[in-house]
Amino acid sequence: MELQSSGEASVHQSNRLGVFALTGILNDRPKYTSLKEEGQDEHLFYLRSRNKGLWMVGPSAGEFNGGLAHR
């Protein structure tokens, strides 16, 4: 799958956009990893917190440490 933006994310968070591949399950949801050079991976994952959750793109899957998030 490809994560892309034509808005501000394409300017300020371009390192978190691109082609992602399904690489596992995290918090009962699919987890995707970017297809970039090793060591520069970004992960798209569902982060569950208390009774809420959000989708996030960040360098460490499962941690609230990223630049793109969407409830």
Helices and strands as residue ranges (DSSP letters): E 2-3, H 9-12, G 14-16, E 18-26, E 29-34, E 43-49, E 52-58, E 68-70
